Amino acid sequence: DNSESIDAIREQYLENCRQRLRPSSVESIERNLRKILDTLNVKTVDVLTPALVENYRRDRLDQGRCGRTINLEVGSLVAMLRWAANKNRRLI
């Protein structure tokens, strides 16, 4: 369901990460997701578009952030969405 709340997905994903990953890894993922999702300010999956993410990338570069940082932020979002779309979870 593409109208699923981004915040609900984030919390479920982070809970899953806490069960599988080191605390420092979870902290990094949490920080990356907070930055990108707070900046994008989207509430549901259905309003998240490639154009929004590309604009985010461009804006972060304009702010002087390095490509690696941006890739980690975007990668955390992609990993969360893939996790949510997994056929066994079917959150989105």
Secondary structure, DSSP 8 states (H G I E B T S, - for coil): -TT-BHHHHHHHHHHHHHHHS-HHHHHHHHHHHHHHHHHHT-SBGGG--HHHHHHHHHHHHHTT--HHHHHHHHHHHHHHHHHHHSTTT---
